[in-house]
Each structure stands twice: as structure tokens, then as C-alpha cells.
Amino acid sequence: MISEKNFPAKNGAGTVPPPQDGEYTVDDLKTALEESERSLHDAVFIARQVWEKDCDAVKFDIDDLVQIESALQEICNITAGIDSGDDGE
């Protein structure tokens, strides 16, 4: 049996309504990832704008947020079947 701690989303208070048939699909996953990617991209943009006006207002390193955005982009690409080209060949 797989423990629930391996499925952090199941332990959270997710905002994604369950599908009508009760089972999520790969398309549901792709849609959720793409929406997350867009939201994170917007957050990076806003963080930069705020930081440019008041560097003390942003209490984290924006580069960390950019790294998260890049990782999410890579996950979206993998999910969509797009090769990232990072396989070392």
C-alpha cells in the first residue's frame, strides 16, 4: 500500500473540482499544470515590478521563483511530450 504522504495534493485542500466521472485524466493534469504555469509566470512578472520599485518589499530571492517557474515549464513540456533537450546527448 502506498502511503498518503507520497501524494501531497491529496492531503491538501485542493480547489480543483472533481471530474463528473470521478476520475482525473492526463488532460486534466495538463490543464492544471498549464494554469499553474501561467499563474506562476504572472507572479514572477509582478514580483519583478514590485522589486524594481522597492527591493525591500520582496522578502525572497526572485531567482528562486524563476527556477521554480523553469522547473514547472519543464514538467509541462514533459507532460505534453515535448523533449527538453537536457538529456546530455
Secondary structure, 3 states (H helix, E strand, C coil): CCCHHHCHHHHCCCCCCCCCCCCCCHHHHHHHHHHHHHHHHHHHHHHHHHHHHCCCCCCCCHHHHHHHHHHHHHHHHHHHCCCCCCCCC
